[in-house]
């Protein structure tokens, strides 16, 4: 009987550890999702999603509307030769 009691206790402990690990992983994933969402917002207007990649630096940092008014990349200050449209679904 002691063996069954120890086995059940170990199983409960393992399940709670797994639950704690899952909760920690959930928190890490939520933080990463928020970082990703922030990275996909226009760095100029901070409102619309990014939709233009600048050449030649290849930074993806602004929406289509804001990219039309820029001559320098807002991240690296490289002159923009052209902005290519990007669609992120």
PDB file of N, CA, C and O in Angstrom:
ATOM      1  N   UNK A   1       0.809  -1.194   0.000  1.00  0.00           N
ATOM      2  CA  UNK A   1       0.000   0.000   0.000  1.00  0.00           C
ATOM      3  C   UNK A   1       0.855   1.263   0.000  1.00  0.00           C
ATOM      4  O   UNK A   1       0.507   2.257  -0.638  1.00  0.00           O
ATOM      5  N   UNK A   2       1.962   1.220   0.710  1.00  0.00           N
ATOM      6  CA  UNK A   2       2.827   2.394   0.728  1.00  0.00           C
ATOM      7  C   UNK A   2       3.313   2.734  -0.671  1.00  0.00           C
ATOM      8  O   UNK A   2       3.437   3.904  -1.033  1.00  0.00           O
ATOM      9  N   UNK A   3       3.586   1.699  -1.449  1.00  0.00           N
ATOM     10  CA  UNK A   3       4.056   1.927  -2.802  1.00  0.00           C
ATOM     11  C   UNK A   3       3.015   2.690  -3.615  1.00  0.00           C
ATOM     12  O   UNK A   3       3.352   3.620  -4.348  1.00  0.00           O
ATOM     13  N   UNK A   4       1.741   2.290  -3.483  1.00  0.00           N
ATOM     14  CA  UNK A   4       0.674   2.982  -4.210  1.00  0.00           C
ATOM     15  C   UNK A   4       0.531   4.419  -3.727  1.00  0.00           C
ATOM     16  O   UNK A   4       0.322   5.320  -4.539  1.00  0.00           O
ATOM     17  N   UNK A   5       0.638   4.647  -2.439  1.00  0.00           N
ATOM     18  CA  UNK A   5       0.546   5.997  -1.892  1.00  0.00           C
ATOM     19  C   UNK A   5       1.671   6.881  -2.389  1.00  0.00           C
ATOM     20  O   UNK A   5       1.445   8.046  -2.716  1.00  0.00           O
ATOM     21  N   UNK A   6       2.872   6.350  -2.452  1.00  0.00           N
ATOM     22  CA  UNK A   6       4.028   7.112  -2.941  1.00  0.00           C
ATOM     23  C   UNK A   6       3.855   7.385  -4.428  1.00  0.00           C
ATOM     24  O   UNK A   6       4.127   8.490  -4.898  1.00  0.00           O
ATOM     25  N   UNK A   7       3.409   6.392  -5.156  1.00  0.00           N
ATOM     26  CA  UNK A   7       3.216   6.543  -6.587  1.00  0.00           C
ATOM     27  C   UNK A   7       2.170   7.614  -6.882  1.00  0.00           C
ATOM     28  O   UNK A   7       2.365   8.441  -7.772  1.00  0.00           O
ATOM     29  N   UNK A   8       1.076   7.606  -6.150  1.00  0.00           N
ATOM     30  CA  UNK A   8       0.023   8.603  -6.346  1.00  0.00           C
ATOM     31  C   UNK A   8       0.537   9.990  -5.994  1.00  0.00           C
ATOM     32  O   UNK A   8       0.244  10.956  -6.699  1.00  0.00           O
ATOM     33  N   UNK A   9       1.306  10.101  -4.904  1.00  0.00           N
ATOM     34  CA  UNK A   9       1.865  11.397  -4.499  1.00  0.00           C
ATOM     35  C   UNK A   9       2.830  11.912  -5.562  1.00  0.00           C
ATOM     36  O   UNK A   9       2.796  13.093  -5.910  1.00  0.00           O
ATOM     37  N   UNK A  10       3.686  11.041  -6.077  1.00  0.00           N
ATOM     38  CA  UNK A  10       4.637  11.434  -7.114  1.00  0.00           C
ATOM     39  C   UNK A  10       3.898  11.870  -8.375  1.00  0.00           C
ATOM     40  O   UNK A  10       4.306  12.824  -9.038  1.00  0.00           O
ATOM     41  N   UNK A  11       2.821  11.178  -8.703  1.00  0.00           N
ATOM     42  CA  UNK A  11       2.047  11.517  -9.888  1.00  0.00           C
ATOM     43  C   UNK A  11       1.390  12.887  -9.738  1.00  0.00           C
ATOM     44  O   UNK A  11       1.383  13.669 -10.689  1.00  0.00           O
ATOM     45  N   UNK A  12       0.842  13.190  -8.574  1.00  0.00           N
ATOM     46  CA  UNK A  12       0.232  14.494  -8.314  1.00  0.00           C
ATOM     47  C   UNK A  12       1.291  15.578  -8.381  1.00  0.00           C
ATOM     48  O   UNK A  12       1.053  16.640  -8.956  1.00  0.00           O
ATOM     49  N   UNK A  13       2.462  15.324  -7.800  1.00  0.00           N
ATOM     50  CA  UNK A  13       3.558  16.303  -7.821  1.00  0.00           C
ATOM     51  C   UNK A  13       4.008  16.568  -9.259  1.00  0.00           C
ATOM     52  O   UNK A  13       4.234  17.716  -9.642  1.00  0.00           O
ATOM     53  N   UNK A  14       4.136  15.501 -10.050  1.00  0.00           N
ATOM     54  CA  UNK A  14       4.543  15.649 -11.448  1.00  0.00           C
ATOM     55  C   UNK A  14       3.500  16.445 -12.227  1.00  0.00           C
ATOM     56  O   UNK A  14       3.854  17.277 -13.063  1.00  0.00           O
ATOM     57  N   UNK A  15       2.225  16.197 -11.962  1.00  0.00           N
ATOM     58  CA  UNK A  15       1.167  16.927 -12.658  1.00  0.00           C
ATOM     59  C   UNK A  15       1.199  18.401 -12.290  1.00  0.00           C
ATOM     60  O   UNK A  15       1.013  19.251 -13.161  1.00  0.00           O
ATOM     61  N   UNK A  16       1.432  18.728 -11.013  1.00  0.00           N
ATOM     62  CA  UNK A  16       1.476  20.135 -10.616  1.00  0.00           C
ATOM     63  C   UNK A  16       2.705  20.824 -11.189  1.00  0.00           C
ATOM     64  O   UNK A  16       2.642  21.992 -11.572  1.00  0.00           O
ATOM     65  N   UNK A  17       3.820  20.107 -11.251  1.00  0.00           N
ATOM     66  CA  UNK A  17       5.012  20.683 -11.865  1.00  0.00           C
ATOM     67  C   UNK A  17       4.750  20.948 -13.337  1.00  0.00           C
ATOM     68  O   UNK A  17       5.123  22.002 -13.852  1.00  0.00           O
ATOM     69  N   UNK A  18       4.123  20.017 -14.010  1.00  0.00           N
ATOM     70  CA  UNK A  18       3.805  20.202 -15.414  1.00  0.00           C
ATOM     71  C   UNK A  18       2.857  21.377 -15.609  1.00  0.00           C
ATOM     72  O   UNK A  18       3.006  22.137 -16.567  1.00  0.00           O
ATOM     73  N   UNK A  19       1.888  21.538 -14.717  1.00  0.00           N
ATOM     74  CA  UNK A  19       0.967  22.662 -14.803  1.00  0.00           C
ATOM     75  C   UNK A  19       1.715  23.980 -14.609  1.00  0.00           C
ATOM     76  O   UNK A  19       1.451  24.950 -15.319  1.00  0.00           O
ATOM     77  N   UNK A  20       2.634  24.022 -13.668  1.00  0.00           N
ATOM     78  CA  UNK A  20       3.440  25.223 -13.449  1.00  0.00           C
ATOM     79  C   UNK A  20       4.293  25.537 -14.670  1.00  0.00           C
ATOM     80  O   UNK A  20       4.418  26.695 -15.068  1.00  0.00           O
ATOM     81  N   UNK A  21       4.879  24.501 -15.261  1.00  0.00           N
ATOM     82  CA  UNK A  21       5.690  24.689 -16.466  1.00  0.00           C
ATOM     83  C   UNK A  21       4.827  25.194 -17.619  1.00  0.00           C
ATOM     84  O   UNK A  21       5.255  26.062 -18.381  1.00  0.00           O
ATOM     85  N   UNK A  22       3.632  24.663 -17.749  1.00  0.00           N
ATOM     86  CA  UNK A  22       2.727  25.114 -18.804  1.00  0.00           C
ATOM     87  C   UNK A  22       2.305  26.567 -18.602  1.00  0.00           C
ATOM     88  O   UNK A  22       2.233  27.335 -19.562  1.00  0.00           O
ATOM     89  N   UNK A  23       2.030  26.940 -17.364  1.00  0.00           N
ATOM     90  CA  UNK A  23       1.661  28.329 -17.076  1.00  0.00           C
ATOM     91  C   UNK A  23       2.820  29.276 -17.385  1.00  0.00           C
ATOM     92  O   UNK A  23       2.606  30.367 -17.915  1.00  0.00           O
ATOM     93  N   UNK A  24       4.049  28.863 -17.056  1.00  0.00           N
ATOM     94  CA  UNK A  24       5.224  29.683 -17.353  1.00  0.00           C
ATOM     95  C   UNK A  24       5.417  29.816 -18.863  1.00  0.00           C
ATOM     96  O   UNK A  24       5.725  30.898 -19.363  1.00  0.00           O
ATOM     97  N   UNK A  25       5.236  28.721 -19.578  1.00  0.00           N
ATOM     98  CA  UNK A  25       5.355  28.752 -21.034  1.00  0.00           C
ATOM     99  C   UNK A  25       4.269  29.622 -21.642  1.00  0.00           C
ATOM    100  O   UNK A  25       4.531  30.355 -22.596  1.00  0.00           O
ATOM    101  N   UNK A  26       3.065  29.557 -21.113  1.00  0.00           N
ATOM    102  CA  UNK A  26       1.959  30.398 -21.581  1.00  0.00           C
ATOM    103  C   UNK A  26       2.302  31.873 -21.401  1.00  0.00           C
ATOM    104  O   UNK A  26       2.047  32.679 -22.297  1.00  0.00           O
ATOM    105  N   UNK A  27       2.870  32.232 -20.274  1.00  0.00           N
ATOM    106  CA  UNK A  27       3.250  33.625 -20.014  1.00  0.00           C
ATOM    107  C   UNK A  27       4.342  34.069 -20.981  1.00  0.00           C
ATOM    108  O   UNK A  27       4.300  35.189 -21.492  1.00  0.00           O
ATOM    109  N   UNK A  28       5.329  33.192 -21.238  1.00  0.00           N
ATOM    110  CA  UNK A  28       6.396  33.533 -22.191  1.00  0.00           C
ATOM    111  C   UNK A  28       5.820  33.732 -23.590  1.00  0.00           C
ATOM    112  O   UNK A  28       6.207  34.666 -24.293  1.00  0.00           O
ATOM    113  N   UNK A  29       4.899  32.861 -23.996  1.00  0.00           N
ATOM    114  CA  UNK A  29       4.297  32.976 -25.324  1.00  0.00           C
ATOM    115  C   UNK A  29       3.440  34.231 -25.459  1.00  0.00           C
ATOM    116  O   UNK A  29       3.439  34.867 -26.513  1.00  0.00           O
ATOM    117  N   UNK A  30       2.716  34.591 -24.410  1.00  0.00           N
ATOM    118  CA  UNK A  30       1.921  35.819 -24.443  1.00  0.00           C
ATOM    119  C   UNK A  30       2.825  37.039 -24.610  1.00  0.00           C
ATOM    120  O   UNK A  30       2.514  37.947 -25.381  1.00  0.00           O
ATOM    121  N   UNK A  31       3.943  37.058 -23.886  1.00  0.00           N
ATOM    122  CA  UNK A  31       4.883  38.170 -23.998  1.00  0.00           C
ATOM    123  C   UNK A  31       5.474  38.241 -25.406  1.00  0.00           C
ATOM    124  O   UNK A  31       5.616  39.325 -25.971  1.00  0.00           O
ATOM    125  N   UNK A  32       5.812  37.091 -25.960  1.00  0.00           N
ATOM    126  CA  UNK A  32       6.367  37.065 -27.319  1.00  0.00           C
ATOM    127  C   UNK A  32       5.339  37.510 -28.356  1.00  0.00           C
ATOM    128  O   UNK A  32       5.685  38.202 -29.314  1.00  0.00           O
ATOM    129  N   UNK A  33       4.085  37.120 -28.172  1.00  0.00           N
ATOM    130  CA  UNK A  33       3.023  37.544 -29.074  1.00  0.00           C
ATOM    131  C   UNK A  33       2.864  39.061 -29.035  1.00  0.00           C
ATOM    132  O   UNK A  33       2.712  39.694 -30.080  1.00  0.00           O
ATOM    133  N   UNK A  34       2.898  39.635 -27.865  1.00  0.00           N
ATOM    134  CA  UNK A  34       2.778  41.088 -27.735  1.00  0.00           C
ATOM    135  C   UNK A  34       3.958  41.795 -28.407  1.00  0.00           C
ATOM    136  O   UNK A  34       3.771  42.814 -29.071  1.00  0.00           O
ATOM    137  N   UNK A  35       5.165  41.263 -28.239  1.00  0.00           N
ATOM    138  CA  UNK A  35       6.344  41.836 -28.899  1.00  0.00           C
ATOM    139  C   UNK A  35       6.197  41.779 -30.415  1.00  0.00           C
ATOM    140  O   UNK A  35       6.550  42.726 -31.117  1.00  0.00           O
ATOM    141  N   UNK A  36       5.677  40.672 -30.908  1.00  0.00           N
ATOM    142  CA  UNK A  36       5.484  40.502 -32.348  1.00  0.00           C
ATOM    143  C   UNK A  36       4.441  41.477 -32.866  1.00  0.00           C
ATOM    144  O   UNK A  36       4.626  42.085 -33.921  1.00  0.00           O
ATOM    145  N   UNK A  37       3.353  41.628 -32.135  1.00  0.00           N
ATOM    146  CA  UNK A  37       2.319  42.593 -32.546  1.00  0.00           C
ATOM    147  C   UNK A  37       2.884  44.008 -32.600  1.00  0.00           C
ATOM    148  O   UNK A  37       2.591  44.758 -33.531  1.00  0.00           O
ATOM    149  N   UNK A  38       3.687  44.375 -31.613  1.00  0.00           N
ATOM    150  CA  UNK A  38       4.285  45.708 -31.596  1.00  0.00           C
ATOM    151  C   UNK A  38       5.246  45.899 -32.757  1.00  0.00           C
ATOM    152  O   UNK A  38       5.332  46.991 -33.318  1.00  0.00           O
ATOM    153  N   UNK A  39       5.969  44.850 -33.120  1.00  0.00           N
ATOM    154  CA  UNK A  39       6.917  44.935 -34.224  1.00  0.00           C
ATOM    155  C   UNK A  39       6.222  45.105 -35.566  1.00  0.00           C
ATOM    156  O   UNK A  39       6.836  45.581 -36.521  1.00  0.00           O
ATOM    157  N   UNK A  40       4.963  44.728 -35.654  1.00  0.00           N
ATOM    158  CA  UNK A  40       4.227  44.811 -36.908  1.00  0.00           C
ATOM    159  C   UNK A  40       3.370  46.067 -37.027  1.00  0.00           C
ATOM    160  O   UNK A  40       2.511  46.156 -37.905  1.00  0.00           O
ATOM    161  N   UNK A  41       3.602  47.032 -36.149  1.00  0.00           N
ATOM    162  CA  UNK A  41       2.887  48.310 -36.201  1.00  0.00           C
ATOM    163  C   UNK A  41       3.829  49.367 -36.776  1.00  0.00           C
ATOM    164  O   UNK A  41       5.018  49.387 -36.458  1.00  0.00           O
ATOM    165  N   UNK A  42       3.298  50.228 -37.609  1.00  0.00           N
ATOM    166  CA  UNK A  42       4.073  51.300 -38.235  1.00  0.00           C
ATOM    167  C   UNK A  42       4.836  52.099 -37.186  1.00  0.00           C
ATOM    168  O   UNK A  42       4.267  52.528 -36.183  1.00  0.00           O
ATOM    169  N   UNK A  43       6.120  52.292 -37.425  1.00  0.00           N
ATOM    170  CA  UNK A  43       6.971  53.021 -36.484  1.00  0.00           C
ATOM    171  C   UNK A  43       6.805  54.537 -36.592  1.00  0.00           C
ATOM    172  O   UNK A  43       7.334  55.282 -35.768  1.00  0.00           O
ATOM    173  N   UNK A  44       6.079  54.985 -37.596  1.00  0.00           N
ATOM    174  CA  UNK A  44       5.866  56.428 -37.768  1.00  0.00           C
ATOM    175  C   UNK A  44       4.535  56.846 -37.148  1.00  0.00           C
ATOM    176  O   UNK A  44       4.509  57.698 -36.260  1.00  0.00           O
ATOM    177  N   UNK A  45       3.439  56.260 -37.605  1.00  0.00           N
ATOM    178  CA  UNK A  45       2.115  56.663 -37.095  1.00  0.00           C
ATOM    179  C   UNK A  45       1.691  55.869 -35.859  1.00  0.00           C
ATOM    180  O   UNK A  45       0.794  56.287 -35.126  1.00  0.00           O
ATOM    181  N   UNK A  46       2.337  54.725 -35.632  1.00  0.00           N
ATOM    182  CA  UNK A  46       2.016  53.850 -34.491  1.00  0.00           C
ATOM    183  C   UNK A  46       0.553  53.401 -34.481  1.00  0.00           C
ATOM    184  O   UNK A  46      -0.025  53.136 -33.426  1.00  0.00           O
ATOM    185  N   UNK A  47      -0.027  53.323 -35.674  1.00  0.00           N
ATOM    186  CA  UNK A  47      -1.448  52.982 -35.770  1.00  0.00           C
ATOM    187  C   UNK A  47      -1.699  51.815 -36.719  1.00  0.00           C
ATOM    188  O   UNK A  47      -2.298  50.812 -36.331  1.00  0.00           O
ATOM    189  N   UNK A  48      -1.248  51.945 -37.946  1.00  0.00           N
ATOM    190  CA  UNK A  48      -1.537  50.942 -38.981  1.00  0.00           C
ATOM    191  C   UNK A  48      -0.446  49.863 -39.029  1.00  0.00           C
ATOM    192  O   UNK A  48       0.664  50.075 -38.539  1.00  0.00           O
ATOM    193  N   UNK A  49      -0.768  48.712 -39.619  1.00  0.00           N
ATOM    194  CA  UNK A  49       0.238  47.645 -39.733  1.00  0.00           C
ATOM    195  C   UNK A  49       1.315  47.991 -40.763  1.00  0.00           C
ATOM    196  O   UNK A  49       1.062  48.729 -41.715  1.00  0.00           O
ATOM    197  N   UNK A  50       2.509  47.452 -40.563  1.00  0.00           N
ATOM    198  CA  UNK A  50       3.589  47.664 -41.525  1.00  0.00           C
ATOM    199  C   UNK A  50       3.176  47.054 -42.856  1.00  0.00           C
ATOM    200  O   UNK A  50       2.523  46.011 -42.896  1.00  0.00           O
ATOM    201  N   UNK A  51       3.566  47.722 -43.958  1.00  0.00           N
ATOM    202  CA  UNK A  51       3.148  47.244 -45.278  1.00  0.00           C
ATOM    203  C   UNK A  51       4.115  47.632 -46.381  1.00  0.00           C
ATOM    204  O   UNK A  51       3.796  47.471 -47.559  1.00  0.00           O
ATOM    205  N   UNK A  52       5.296  48.143 -46.027  1.00  0.00           N
ATOM    206  CA  UNK A  52       6.257  48.552 -47.049  1.00  0.00           C
ATOM    207  C   UNK A  52       7.669  48.219 -46.584  1.00  0.00           C
ATOM    208  O   UNK A  52       8.063  48.536 -45.462  1.00  0.00           O
ATOM    209  N   UNK A  53       8.417  47.576 -47.465  1.00  0.00           N
ATOM    210  CA  UNK A  53       9.823  47.287 -47.171  1.00  0.00           C
ATOM    211  C   UNK A  53      10.666  48.241 -48.016  1.00  0.00           C
ATOM    212  O   UNK A  53      10.452  48.375 -49.221  1.00  0.00           O
ATOM    213  N   UNK A  54      11.617  48.895 -47.373  1.00  0.00           N
ATOM    214  CA  UNK A  54      12.455  49.887 -48.049  1.00  0.00           C
ATOM    215  C   UNK A  54      13.659  49.225 -48.690  1.00  0.00           C
ATOM    216  O   UNK A  54      14.255  48.307 -48.128  1.00  0.00           O
ATOM    217  N   UNK A  55      14.001  49.697 -49.859  1.00  0.00           N
ATOM    218  CA  UNK A  55      15.187  49.212 -50.551  1.00  0.00           C
ATOM    219  C   UNK A  55      16.166  50.364 -50.682  1.00  0.00           C
ATOM    220  O   UNK A  55      15.740  51.467 -51.024  1.00  0.00           O
ATOM    221  N   UNK A  56      17.427  50.174 -50.435  1.00  0.00           N
ATOM    222  CA  UNK A  56      18.130  48.900 -50.351  1.00  0.00           C
ATOM    223  C   UNK A  56      18.305  48.331 -48.936  1.00  0.00           C
ATOM    224  O   UNK A  56      18.853  47.237 -48.801  1.00  0.00           O
ATOM    225  N   UNK A  57      17.871  49.012 -47.895  1.00  0.00           N
ATOM    226  CA  UNK A  57      18.147  48.537 -46.524  1.00  0.00           C
ATOM    227  C   UNK A  57      17.280  47.345 -46.114  1.00  0.00           C
ATOM    228  O   UNK A  57      17.662  46.587 -45.222  1.00  0.00           O
ATOM    229  N   UNK A  58      16.121  47.168 -46.751  1.00  0.00           N
ATOM    230  CA  UNK A  58      15.198  46.051 -46.514  1.00  0.00           C
ATOM    231  C   UNK A  58      14.509  46.108 -45.153  1.00  0.00           C
ATOM    232  O   UNK A  58      14.063  45.077 -44.650  1.00  0.00           O
ATOM    233  N   UNK A  59      14.413  47.285 -44.552  1.00  0.00           N
ATOM    234  CA  UNK A  59      13.674  47.411 -43.294  1.00  0.00           C
ATOM    235  C   UNK A  59      12.173  47.436 -43.580  1.00  0.00           C
ATOM    236  O   UNK A  59      11.710  48.094 -44.513  1.00  0.00           O
ATOM    237  N   UNK A  60      11.445  46.721 -42.774  1.00  0.00           N
ATOM    238  CA  UNK A  60       9.987  46.677 -42.826  1.00  0.00           C
ATOM    239  C   UNK A  60       9.509  47.395 -41.576  1.00  0.00           C
ATOM    240  O   UNK A  60       9.433  46.796 -40.503  1.00  0.00           O
ATOM    241  N   UNK A  61       9.184  48.681 -41.710  1.00  0.00           N
ATOM    242  CA  UNK A  61       8.907  49.451 -40.497  1.00  0.00           C
ATOM    243  C   UNK A  61       7.755  50.434 -40.579  1.00  0.00           C
ATOM    244  O   UNK A  61       7.396  51.038 -39.568  1.00  0.00           O
ATOM    245  N   UNK A  62       7.166  50.613 -41.752  1.00  0.00           N
ATOM    246  CA  UNK A  62       6.081  51.597 -41.860  1.00  0.00           C
ATOM    247  C   UNK A  62       4.896  51.050 -42.646  1.00  0.00           C
ATOM    248  O   UNK A  62       4.995  50.061 -43.371  1.00  0.00           O
ATOM    249  N   UNK A  63       3.783  51.730 -42.471  1.00  0.00           N
ATOM    250  CA  UNK A  63       2.591  51.410 -43.266  1.00  0.00           C
ATOM    251  C   UNK A  63       2.758  52.031 -44.657  1.00  0.00           C
ATOM    252  O   UNK A  63       3.690  52.796 -44.905  1.00  0.00           O
ATOM    253  N   UNK A  64       1.853  51.692 -45.536  1.00  0.00           N
ATOM    254  CA  UNK A  64       1.920  52.217 -46.905  1.00  0.00           C
ATOM    255  C   UNK A  64       1.807  53.741 -46.924  1.00  0.00           C
ATOM    256  O   UNK A  64       2.553  54.409 -47.639  1.00  0.00           O
ATOM    257  N   UNK A  65       0.888  54.286 -46.151  1.00  0.00           N
ATOM    258  CA  UNK A  65       0.679  55.738 -46.143  1.00  0.00           C
ATOM    259  C   UNK A  65       1.922  56.500 -45.691  1.00  0.00           C
ATOM    260  O   UNK A  65       2.328  57.472 -46.328  1.00  0.00           O
ATOM    261  N   UNK A  66       2.515  56.058 -44.603  1.00  0.00           N
ATOM    262  CA  UNK A  66       3.703  56.746 -44.084  1.00  0.00           C
ATOM    263  C   UNK A  66       4.912  56.560 -44.995  1.00  0.00           C
ATOM    264  O   UNK A  66       5.734  57.467 -45.128  1.00  0.00           O
ATOM    265  N   UNK A  67       5.026  55.389 -45.622  1.00  0.00           N
ATOM    266  CA  UNK A  67       6.191  55.139 -46.484  1.00  0.00           C
ATOM    267  C   UNK A  67       6.219  56.094 -47.669  1.00  0.00           C
ATOM    268  O   UNK A  67       7.290  56.442 -48.165  1.00  0.00           O
ATOM    269  N   UNK A  68       5.042  56.518 -48.124  1.00  0.00           N
ATOM    270  CA  UNK A  68       4.955  57.402 -49.291  1.00  0.00           C
ATOM    271  C   UNK A  68       5.566  58.776 -49.035  1.00  0.00           C
ATOM    272  O   UNK A  68       5.971  59.463 -49.973  1.00  0.00           O
ATOM    273  N   UNK A  69       5.632  59.177 -47.772  1.00  0.00           N
ATOM    274  CA  UNK A  69       6.138  60.521 -47.471  1.00  0.00           C
ATOM    275  C   UNK A  69       7.597  60.534 -47.010  1.00  0.00           C
ATOM    276  O   UNK A  69       8.123  61.598 -46.684  1.00  0.00           O
ATOM    277  N   UNK A  70       8.248  59.394 -46.975  1.00  0.00           N
ATOM    278  CA  UNK A  70       9.613  59.328 -46.460  1.00  0.00           C
ATOM    279  C   UNK A  70      10.656  59.251 -47.566  1.00  0.00           C
ATOM    280  O   UNK A  70      10.418  58.665 -48.622  1.00  0.00           O
ATOM    281  N   UNK A  71      11.804  59.845 -47.311  1.00  0.00           N
ATOM    282  CA  UNK A  71      12.940  59.728 -48.228  1.00  0.00           C
ATOM    283  C   UNK A  71      14.090  58.971 -47.577  1.00  0.00           C
ATOM    284  O   UNK A  71      14.990  58.487 -48.263  1.00  0.00           O
ATOM    285  N   UNK A  72      14.058  58.870 -46.233  1.00  0.00           N
ATOM    286  CA  UNK A  72      15.060  58.120 -45.483  1.00  0.00           C
ATOM    287  C   UNK A  72      14.365  57.065 -44.630  1.00  0.00           C
ATOM    288  O   UNK A  72      13.273  57.294 -44.110  1.00  0.00           O
ATOM    289  N   UNK A  73      15.000  55.922 -44.495  1.00  0.00           N
ATOM    290  CA  UNK A  73      14.458  54.878 -43.633  1.00  0.00           C
ATOM    291  C   UNK A  73      14.441  55.385 -42.195  1.00  0.00           C
ATOM    292  O   UNK A  73      15.456  55.895 -41.720  1.00  0.00           O
ATOM    293  N   UNK A  74      13.326  55.261 -41.493  1.00  0.00           N
ATOM    294  CA  UNK A  74      13.257  55.760 -40.117  1.00  0.00           C
ATOM    295  C   UNK A  74      14.101  54.944 -39.136  1.00  0.00           C
ATOM    296  O   UNK A  74      14.352  55.400 -38.020  1.00  0.00           O
ATOM    297  N   UNK A  75      14.539  53.755 -39.528  1.00  0.00           N
ATOM    298  CA  UNK A  75      15.359  52.944 -38.630  1.00  0.00           C
ATOM    299  C   UNK A  75      16.853  53.185 -38.802  1.00  0.00           C
ATOM    300  O   UNK A  75      17.577  53.326 -37.816  1.00  0.00           O
ATOM    301  N   UNK A  76      17.318  53.233 -40.052  1.00  0.00           N
ATOM    302  CA  UNK A  76      18.765  53.335 -40.275  1.00  0.00           C
ATOM    303  C   UNK A  76      19.195  54.604 -41.014  1.00  0.00           C
ATOM    304  O   UNK A  76      20.388  54.844 -41.197  1.00  0.00           O
ATOM    305  N   UNK A  77      18.236  55.401 -41.430  1.00  0.00           N
ATOM    306  CA  UNK A  77      18.482  56.666 -42.141  1.00  0.00           C
ATOM    307  C   UNK A  77      19.126  56.501 -43.517  1.00  0.00           C
ATOM    308  O   UNK A  77      19.682  57.453 -44.065  1.00  0.00           O
ATOM    309  N   UNK A  78      19.050  55.300 -44.070  1.00  0.00           N
ATOM    310  CA  UNK A  78      19.529  55.056 -45.431  1.00  0.00           C
ATOM    311  C   UNK A  78      18.541  55.678 -46.412  1.00  0.00           C
ATOM    312  O   UNK A  78      17.330  55.570 -46.218  1.00  0.00           O
ATOM    313  N   UNK A  79      19.046  56.334 -47.473  1.00  0.00           N
ATOM    314  CA  UNK A  79      18.115  56.858 -48.487  1.00  0.00           C
ATOM    315  C   UNK A  79      17.276  55.728 -49.086  1.00  0.00           C
ATOM    316  O   UNK A  79      17.794  54.655 -49.396  1.00  0.00           O
ATOM    317  N   UNK A  80      15.992  55.981 -49.244  1.00  0.00           N
ATOM    318  CA  UNK A  80      15.071  54.992 -49.796  1.00  0.00           C
ATOM    319  C   UNK A  80      15.061  55.126 -51.314  1.00  0.00           C
ATOM    320  O   UNK A  80      14.705  56.180 -51.842  1.00  0.00           O
ATOM    321  N   UNK A  81      15.449  54.065 -52.015  1.00  0.00           N
ATOM    322  CA  UNK A  81      15.392  54.065 -53.480  1.00  0.00           C
ATOM    323  C   UNK A  81      13.971  53.779 -53.928  1.00  0.00           C
ATOM    324  O   UNK A  81      13.468  54.398 -54.865  1.00  0.00           O
ATOM    325  N   UNK A  82      13.326  52.833 -53.251  1.00  0.00           N
ATOM    326  CA  UNK A  82      11.906  52.555 -53.485  1.00  0.00           C
ATOM    327  C   UNK A  82      11.366  51.738 -52.311  1.00  0.00           C
ATOM    328  O   UNK A  82      12.122  51.126 -51.557  1.00  0.00           O
ATOM    329  N   UNK A  83      10.051  51.745 -52.178  1.00  0.00           N
ATOM    330  CA  UNK A  83       9.385  50.965 -51.134  1.00  0.00           C
ATOM    331  C   UNK A  83       8.507  49.922 -51.818  1.00  0.00           C
ATOM    332  O   UNK A  83       7.638  50.260 -52.621  1.00  0.00           O
ATOM    333  N   UNK A  84       8.737  48.679 -51.499  1.00  0.00           N
ATOM    334  CA  UNK A  84       7.957  47.583 -52.072  1.00  0.00           C
ATOM    335  C   UNK A  84       6.817  47.234 -51.110  1.00  0.00           C
ATOM    336  O   UNK A  84       7.011  47.154 -49.897  1.00  0.00           O
ATOM    337  N   UNK A  85       5.642  47.032 -51.670  1.00  0.00           N
ATOM    338  CA  UNK A  85       4.485  46.664 -50.860  1.00  0.00           C
ATOM    339  C   UNK A  85       4.661  45.251 -50.300  1.00  0.00           C
ATOM    340  O   UNK A  85       5.164  44.351 -50.973  1.00  0.00           O
ATOM    341  N   UNK A  86       4.232  45.087 -49.052  1.00  0.00           N
ATOM    342  CA  UNK A  86       4.297  43.788 -48.384  1.00  0.00           C
ATOM    343  C   UNK A  86       2.922  43.509 -47.798  1.00  0.00           C
ATOM    344  O   UNK A  86       2.305  44.391 -47.201  1.00  0.00           O
ATOM    345  N   UNK A  87       2.440  42.275 -47.968  1.00  0.00           N
ATOM    346  CA  UNK A  87       1.157  41.883 -47.404  1.00  0.00           C
ATOM    347  C   UNK A  87       1.417  40.817 -46.361  1.00  0.00           C
ATOM    348  O   UNK A  87       1.963  39.757 -46.669  1.00  0.00           O
ATOM    349  N   UNK A  88       1.028  41.093 -45.133  1.00  0.00           N
ATOM    350  CA  UNK A  88       1.187  40.141 -44.042  1.00  0.00           C
ATOM    351  C   UNK A  88      -0.211  39.714 -43.602  1.00  0.00           C
ATOM    352  O   UNK A  88      -0.988  40.521 -43.092  1.00  0.00           O
ATOM    353  N   UNK A  89      -0.513  38.455 -43.804  1.00  0.00           N
ATOM    354  CA  UNK A  89      -1.837  37.941 -43.405  1.00  0.00           C
ATOM    355  C   UNK A  89      -1.747  37.256 -42.090  1.00  0.00           C
ATOM    356  O   UNK A  89      -2.752  36.757 -41.583  1.00  0.00           O
TER     357      UNK A  89
END
